[in-house]
Amino acid sequence: MIVDDQEFSVQMLREMVRVLGAEDIRTFTDVEKAWKDYKIRPADIVLTDWQMEPADGIKLTQLIRKHPDSPNTFVPIIMVTGFRERHQVFEARDAGVTEYVVKPLAPKSLFSRIEAVIERPRRFVRVGDFFGPDRRRHDPEFNGEDRRGKGAPPKDAKAGKKEMGQDEIDAAFNPNDAAQKKEDAD
C-alpha cells in the first residue's frame, strides 16, 4: 500500500516496488481512504508520506498500530518523507514507524529498508502508550550490554533543528545494522 498526496511520488514509489516484484499495489492520495481500505484488505507493507492533508502519515501509523479495528497492527510501515530534522525522525519512530527514508528518494535506500523489514523483522513492544517495533534489534548472541536509551534523541532535540542524513536515520532505527556496517568497513 502506498499513501502519498503527490501523484508523482505515488507513481515513482509504485514503479520502484513493482521492480521488486510487487503485484497487488494499492495507492491512495488520502489517509482516510487508505485507512478504510486497510481495514478491509490489510497490506503486507505500507509506504506513506508524512505531510498530507487533512490527515498525515503519523495519523495513519497511529490508526494502524492502535485502533481496535486494525486488522494487522504489526504491518511494516515505511515513512517516505522530505522531513529530516532530528526531532521529526524520532517523532515518527516513536509513533510506531518501522523504517524511515528521506526524499529525494534513492531507490537503493528504499530497497534496503524493504529488505530490512523482510529479512530482519523486529519484535513489537507495548510500553506505556507506545506500541510498535522495538527500537533495539535483538541479536541472538546478545552480549549483555545494556543499550536502553542509546540512539534516543538528546533532551534538547527539539531546540536544535539538526538535519539527519539517511545513514544517521538508519542508525537511529536500526542500531545493530549500523554497528554491523561499521564492523564490515573496519
Backbone bond lengths (Angstrom), bond angles and torsions (degrees), N, CA, C in turn:
res aa  C-N    CA-C-N  psi(-1)  N-CA   C-N-CA  omega(-1)  CA-C   N-CA-C  phi
1 M - - - 1.442 - - 1.530 107.78 -
2 I 1.329 115.37 132.82 1.463 121.66 178.06 1.526 107.74 -119.26
3 V 1.339 116.18 129.01 1.455 121.04 179.87 1.520 108.43 -128.99
4 D 1.326 116.11 112.27 1.463 122.52 179.93 1.518 107.43 -159.01
5 D 1.309 117.43 134.66 1.472 119.44 -177.31 1.525 113.07 -81.78
6 Q 1.313 118.27 -2.39 1.459 122.13 176.77 1.535 108.84 -101.09
7 E 1.312 115.44 114.02 1.464 120.22 -176.18 1.528 112.53 -57.17
8 F 1.335 117.09 -37.81 1.463 120.03 178.61 1.522 110.77 -60.32
9 S 1.329 116.87 -44.98 1.472 121.01 179.20 1.520 111.07 -63.22
10 V 1.328 116.38 -40.55 1.463 120.67 178.83 1.525 109.81 -59.39
11 Q 1.327 116.53 -47.70 1.468 120.03 -177.70 1.533 111.47 -66.17
12 M 1.327 116.57 -39.60 1.459 120.36 178.88 1.537 110.51 -63.35
13 L 1.326 116.89 -47.39 1.463 120.63 178.85 1.527 110.97 -63.29
14 R 1.315 116.48 -39.93 1.467 121.23 178.82 1.529 110.15 -57.92
15 E 1.314 116.50 -46.04 1.466 119.88 -178.97 1.521 111.48 -67.04
16 M 1.332 116.96 -38.09 1.467 119.80 179.55 1.521 111.38 -63.26
17 V 1.332 117.50 -45.29 1.470 118.51 -178.57 1.524 111.30 -75.50
18 R 1.327 117.09 -25.97 1.467 119.46 175.13 1.538 110.09 -64.66
19 V 1.342 116.18 -38.46 1.469 120.99 177.44 1.529 110.67 -59.77
20 L 1.322 116.48 -32.46 1.467 120.83 178.87 1.523 112.81 -78.03
21 G 1.342 116.75 -5.21 1.457 119.88 177.40 1.518 114.56 105.11
22 A 1.323 118.73 2.92 1.464 120.51 178.26 1.525 109.49 -67.15
23 E 1.312 116.28 139.17 1.459 120.50 -178.85 1.521 112.63 -115.60
24 D 1.312 117.38 -46.49 1.468 121.29 -179.01 1.523 108.55 -92.31
25 I 1.331 115.78 85.70 1.461 121.49 -176.23 1.525 108.16 -109.02
26 R 1.324 115.36 109.70 1.465 119.86 178.12 1.518 107.97 -97.95
27 T 1.331 116.34 134.29 1.464 120.85 -177.92 1.521 110.02 -122.27
28 F 1.329 114.16 146.02 1.461 121.19 -179.48 1.521 109.40 -142.66
29 T 1.315 115.47 145.26 1.469 120.55 175.24 1.521 110.23 -107.10
30 D 1.315 117.12 8.09 1.463 122.77 -176.40 1.524 109.71 -141.54
31 V 1.321 117.24 129.27 1.466 122.57 -177.68 1.526 111.80 -61.69
32 E 1.318 117.88 -42.90 1.466 120.63 -177.14 1.531 111.30 -62.47
33 K 1.335 117.45 -42.03 1.471 120.27 178.13 1.522 110.15 -67.16
34 A 1.327 116.67 -39.06 1.466 120.26 178.05 1.529 110.18 -62.44
35 W 1.327 116.97 -43.59 1.462 121.74 -179.43 1.530 110.94 -63.28
36 K 1.324 116.84 -43.93 1.470 120.16 178.62 1.523 110.31 -59.94
37 D 1.326 117.12 -43.16 1.457 120.99 179.40 1.526 111.00 -67.52
38 Y 1.323 116.62 -41.58 1.465 121.22 -178.53 1.526 111.32 -59.93
39 K 1.314 117.04 -38.11 1.463 120.26 -179.82 1.527 111.65 -64.88
40 I 1.334 116.69 -28.02 1.463 121.24 -179.74 1.527 110.98 -90.85
41 R 1.347 115.67 -43.01 1.472 121.46 -177.15 1.527 109.11 -131.90
42 P 1.334 117.26 87.39 1.466 119.10 -178.80 1.527 111.42 -59.85
43 A 1.313 115.38 146.78 1.467 122.14 179.89 1.523 110.04 -92.12
44 D 1.335 115.70 163.58 1.466 121.22 174.37 1.522 111.29 -84.48
45 I 1.335 116.28 -31.67 1.467 123.46 177.00 1.521 106.64 -146.62
46 V 1.334 116.31 142.61 1.461 121.52 176.06 1.528 108.41 -115.83
47 L 1.327 116.09 124.87 1.462 122.47 171.96 1.514 105.84 -107.56
48 T 1.322 117.84 122.26 1.455 119.77 -178.01 1.521 111.67 -137.83
49 D 1.314 114.26 144.36 1.456 120.76 171.27 1.521 107.03 -79.50
50 W 1.300 116.87 164.09 1.460 120.70 177.39 1.521 109.93 -88.08
51 Q 1.317 117.12 -59.91 1.453 121.92 -169.85 1.524 111.43 -85.09
52 M 1.327 114.48 105.56 1.461 122.51 175.65 1.523 107.53 -143.39
53 E 1.299 116.00 159.09 1.465 121.22 177.46 1.522 109.07 -120.28
54 P 1.310 119.83 145.86 1.453 127.74 -1.16 1.530 112.91 -82.17
55 A 1.335 118.14 -21.74 1.466 121.15 177.09 1.527 107.95 -108.74
56 D 1.334 116.23 156.66 1.466 119.96 -176.31 1.527 112.02 -117.58
57 G 1.324 115.55 -179.13 1.458 121.58 -177.61 1.523 113.68 -65.20
58 I 1.314 117.67 -28.56 1.474 120.44 175.79 1.525 108.80 -66.81
59 K 1.324 116.96 -42.93 1.470 121.34 177.93 1.526 110.06 -60.73
60 L 1.335 117.33 -44.03 1.465 120.52 178.27 1.528 110.29 -61.20
61 T 1.311 117.17 -43.16 1.463 120.89 178.13 1.520 110.51 -59.36
62 Q 1.322 116.93 -45.14 1.467 120.48 -179.48 1.526 111.78 -64.84
63 L 1.337 117.22 -38.08 1.467 119.98 176.63 1.526 110.28 -62.76
64 I 1.315 116.42 -48.07 1.461 120.64 -178.51 1.524 111.17 -63.25
65 R 1.319 117.61 -42.73 1.468 121.05 -176.10 1.525 113.67 -76.39
66 K 1.348 117.82 -35.25 1.462 118.96 -167.44 1.519 116.55 -120.08
67 H 1.318 118.95 -16.27 1.463 120.18 -175.27 1.526 110.44 -72.20
68 P 1.326 117.79 136.17 1.470 119.95 -179.19 1.538 113.50 -62.52
69 D 1.329 117.91 -21.61 1.471 121.04 178.90 1.525 113.11 -87.54
70 S 1.326 118.09 0.94 1.455 120.36 -178.79 1.526 109.33 -71.09
71 P 1.335 117.14 122.94 1.462 119.40 -178.41 1.528 114.10 -76.97
72 N 1.336 117.98 -19.25 1.465 120.86 178.23 1.521 108.77 -149.13
73 T 1.313 116.29 94.90 1.464 120.91 -179.25 1.529 112.10 -74.82
74 F 1.329 117.09 -11.01 1.466 122.15 -175.97 1.523 114.14 -96.17
75 V 1.331 118.34 0.92 1.469 120.63 -176.25 1.531 110.02 -58.51
76 P 1.340 118.04 138.17 1.463 119.48 174.80 1.533 110.42 -65.84
77 I 1.320 115.69 131.47 1.469 121.88 178.37 1.525 107.29 -118.87
78 I 1.328 115.15 120.05 1.457 120.84 178.84 1.522 107.76 -109.49
79 M 1.324 116.06 116.03 1.463 122.08 177.54 1.521 107.95 -81.86
80 V 1.331 116.74 123.54 1.462 123.00 178.78 1.523 105.31 -117.39
81 T 1.324 117.02 107.31 1.462 120.17 -168.25 1.519 112.05 -149.70
82 G 1.309 114.88 162.84 1.464 120.54 174.32 1.519 112.03 -86.60
83 F 1.339 117.51 -9.88 1.461 121.13 -179.29 1.517 109.80 -72.91
84 R 1.326 116.05 125.54 1.460 119.27 -178.36 1.523 112.60 -134.20
85 E 1.328 117.22 6.99 1.466 118.50 177.58 1.522 109.36 -72.42
86 R 1.315 113.89 144.66 1.458 121.96 -174.83 1.527 112.41 -49.77
87 H 1.307 117.78 -47.90 1.469 119.68 -176.76 1.530 111.08 -66.23
88 Q 1.326 118.06 -29.95 1.464 120.79 178.25 1.529 110.90 -71.86
89 V 1.311 116.35 -42.33 1.461 120.86 178.93 1.526 109.63 -59.38
90 F 1.326 116.97 -46.09 1.458 120.31 -178.65 1.524 112.30 -72.26
91 E 1.318 117.78 -30.59 1.466 120.26 175.29 1.531 110.03 -63.32
92 A 1.322 117.22 -43.63 1.465 120.95 178.57 1.529 110.36 -63.81
93 R 1.316 116.15 -46.12 1.465 119.70 178.38 1.525 110.88 -58.55
94 D 1.331 116.14 -42.97 1.457 120.80 -178.21 1.523 113.07 -72.53
95 A 1.338 117.19 -16.66 1.466 121.15 175.56 1.526 111.54 -82.38
96 G 1.345 116.78 -13.80 1.456 120.49 178.81 1.514 114.68 111.85
97 V 1.339 117.47 10.97 1.463 121.17 176.02 1.523 108.21 -65.94
98 T 1.323 116.44 138.49 1.461 121.27 -177.64 1.520 111.89 -82.16
99 E 1.336 116.61 -44.92 1.462 122.56 -179.67 1.522 108.36 -140.49
100 Y 1.331 116.48 163.55 1.460 121.93 -172.90 1.521 108.16 -142.31
101 V 1.332 116.54 123.96 1.465 121.58 -179.80 1.524 107.75 -127.24
102 V 1.345 115.97 132.41 1.463 119.74 -177.86 1.529 111.61 -94.30
103 K 1.323 113.53 146.44 1.463 122.25 173.67 1.519 107.63 -89.93
104 P 1.320 120.66 149.91 1.455 125.08 2.57 1.516 109.95 -66.81
105 L 1.291 114.26 139.68 1.449 122.37 -169.59 1.519 112.82 -83.78
106 A 1.313 114.87 127.17 1.463 120.87 172.02 1.528 106.54 -98.15
107 P 1.328 118.12 126.92 1.467 119.29 -179.31 1.531 112.77 -52.02
108 K 1.321 117.62 -38.03 1.466 120.94 -179.78 1.537 111.04 -59.12
109 S 1.335 117.28 -40.51 1.472 120.66 179.22 1.519 110.98 -63.73
110 L 1.340 116.24 -46.08 1.459 119.55 179.58 1.529 110.40 -63.86
111 F 1.321 117.27 -46.39 1.457 120.64 -178.60 1.526 111.43 -60.56
112 S 1.337 117.27 -39.98 1.466 119.38 -179.12 1.525 111.44 -67.60
113 R 1.319 117.64 -33.86 1.469 120.29 178.49 1.525 110.94 -73.64
114 I 1.329 117.33 -37.22 1.468 119.87 175.38 1.526 109.20 -64.64
115 E 1.321 116.39 -42.99 1.457 120.43 176.67 1.531 111.03 -58.66
116 A 1.324 116.72 -41.22 1.472 120.43 -179.11 1.527 111.32 -61.88
117 V 1.334 118.13 -42.68 1.466 119.01 -177.71 1.526 112.07 -72.65
118 I 1.321 116.52 -23.66 1.462 120.06 179.22 1.532 111.29 -87.96
119 E 1.326 115.90 -50.39 1.462 120.87 -173.83 1.529 113.70 -81.97
120 R 1.331 117.06 -29.78 1.459 120.93 -176.65 1.523 111.07 -133.27
121 P 1.337 116.96 61.37 1.466 118.75 -177.53 1.529 111.24 -64.29
122 R 1.315 114.97 149.22 1.463 119.91 179.31 1.523 110.44 -98.52
123 R 1.317 115.05 152.27 1.464 120.25 171.65 1.512 107.95 -66.70
124 F 1.318 116.28 156.30 1.453 120.92 174.51 1.517 108.66 -104.12
125 V 1.327 114.87 146.79 1.454 120.22 -179.86 1.521 109.87 -130.55
126 R 1.309 114.21 152.28 1.458 121.39 172.92 1.521 106.03 -122.49
127 V 1.333 115.43 113.60 1.456 121.25 179.96 1.524 106.60 -135.09
128 G 1.326 115.85 113.96 1.462 119.21 -177.35 1.519 109.69 59.73
129 D 1.325 116.28 -125.10 1.461 121.56 -179.30 1.531 112.06 -87.86
130 F 1.319 117.75 -6.65 1.467 121.06 -177.76 1.520 111.00 -86.81
131 F 1.338 115.59 133.85 1.451 121.88 167.65 1.513 107.04 -138.36
132 G 1.314 116.33 123.71 1.453 119.49 179.91 1.504 110.63 170.83
133 P 1.344 115.11 -169.57 1.463 119.26 -179.72 1.522 111.05 -64.01
134 D 1.316 115.07 136.91 1.460 120.14 176.33 1.522 108.17 -59.45
135 R 1.309 115.97 133.13 1.462 120.42 -177.36 1.511 112.72 -70.47
136 R 1.312 115.57 -15.90 1.467 120.18 -179.59 1.517 108.17 -111.85
137 R 1.293 116.93 121.88 1.468 119.01 173.99 1.519 106.78 -71.51
138 H 1.299 116.15 140.21 1.464 119.53 -176.57 1.516 110.40 -101.14
139 D 1.297 113.86 117.63 1.454 121.23 179.65 1.517 107.94 -86.50
140 P 1.338 117.62 128.12 1.460 118.48 179.36 1.524 113.09 -59.63
141 E 1.316 117.51 -21.89 1.456 120.85 177.67 1.525 109.03 -103.08
142 F 1.318 115.86 49.99 1.451 122.90 -178.02 1.525 110.74 -54.09
143 N 1.326 116.09 131.24 1.463 119.23 -175.26 1.526 113.00 -93.54
144 G 1.324 117.72 5.18 1.452 120.42 176.63 1.507 114.06 88.52
145 E 1.324 118.39 -6.55 1.460 120.30 179.95 1.521 109.35 -70.10
146 D 1.307 117.62 129.54 1.456 122.28 178.31 1.518 108.90 -78.64
147 R 1.336 117.50 117.05 1.461 122.02 -175.96 1.521 111.82 -107.78
148 R 1.331 118.46 4.71 1.454 119.59 -179.42 1.514 110.12 -57.75
149 G 1.319 114.34 134.40 1.458 119.40 177.93 1.512 113.52 88.78
150 K 1.331 118.22 -17.47 1.468 119.63 178.65 1.513 108.26 -73.75
151 G 1.297 117.05 136.15 1.455 121.20 -178.20 1.508 112.44 87.07
152 A 1.325 118.04 -3.86 1.458 120.37 177.28 1.522 109.16 -75.97
153 P 1.340 116.56 153.19 1.456 117.61 179.42 1.517 110.20 -67.41
154 P 1.313 117.59 147.70 1.453 118.26 175.99 1.518 109.98 -62.48
155 K 1.318 116.39 157.25 1.460 120.57 -176.19 1.523 112.58 -57.34
156 D 1.310 117.64 -28.43 1.456 120.88 179.90 1.530 112.05 -98.73
157 A 1.347 117.27 26.53 1.475 120.74 -173.93 1.517 112.28 -60.25
158 K 1.333 117.90 -36.24 1.459 119.17 -178.58 1.515 111.55 -74.37
159 A 1.305 116.54 -24.62 1.463 119.35 -179.53 1.517 110.68 -67.39
160 G 1.310 117.69 -41.14 1.457 121.48 178.85 1.510 110.58 -92.27
161 K 1.301 116.79 150.90 1.459 120.12 179.59 1.508 109.61 -111.33
162 K 1.316 116.00 43.75 1.456 120.92 -178.67 1.520 109.72 -65.45
163 E 1.321 115.15 126.01 1.450 119.90 175.21 1.514 109.09 -84.89
164 M 1.324 115.32 148.55 1.450 121.28 -179.05 1.524 109.38 -111.46
165 G 1.315 116.25 143.21 1.446 121.29 172.94 1.523 109.52 -83.61
166 Q 1.324 117.52 166.42 1.464 120.75 -177.59 1.525 111.54 -59.92
167 D 1.330 118.78 -37.12 1.466 120.41 178.85 1.527 111.35 -63.74
168 E 1.344 117.03 -40.19 1.472 120.34 177.94 1.527 110.77 -66.14
169 I 1.330 116.32 -39.49 1.464 120.69 178.79 1.519 109.76 -64.60
170 D 1.329 116.30 -45.07 1.465 119.73 178.51 1.527 110.67 -59.22
171 A 1.323 117.05 -39.60 1.465 120.41 179.22 1.518 111.59 -66.54
172 A 1.338 117.43 -35.91 1.466 120.67 179.01 1.527 111.03 -67.60
173 F 1.323 117.09 -37.92 1.455 121.28 -179.08 1.524 112.15 -84.26
174 N 1.325 116.68 -27.85 1.458 121.86 -172.75 1.515 111.01 -136.77
175 P 1.323 118.94 70.14 1.461 120.37 -175.41 1.524 113.63 -58.83
176 N 1.310 118.64 -37.06 1.469 119.93 179.91 1.519 111.34 -68.48
177 D 1.347 116.96 -36.18 1.460 119.74 177.52 1.524 110.41 -64.04
178 A 1.330 116.45 -41.96 1.465 120.63 179.55 1.519 110.68 -63.98
179 A 1.324 116.81 -41.27 1.470 120.09 178.64 1.526 110.30 -63.96
180 Q 1.329 116.29 -39.11 1.476 119.68 178.52 1.523 110.67 -65.58
181 K 1.343 118.08 -41.40 1.466 121.50 177.83 1.521 110.47 -59.37
182 K 1.341 115.67 -44.08 1.460 120.55 -179.62 1.524 110.33 -63.95
183 E 1.326 115.43 -42.99 1.467 120.22 179.88 1.522 110.71 -64.04
184 D 1.337 116.85 -40.32 1.469 121.03 178.80 1.523 111.39 -65.26
185 A 1.339 117.41 -34.34 1.457 121.81 -179.45 1.518 111.89 -72.49
186 D 1.333 116.77 -29.78 1.482 120.41 -178.72 1.454 112.99 -75.86
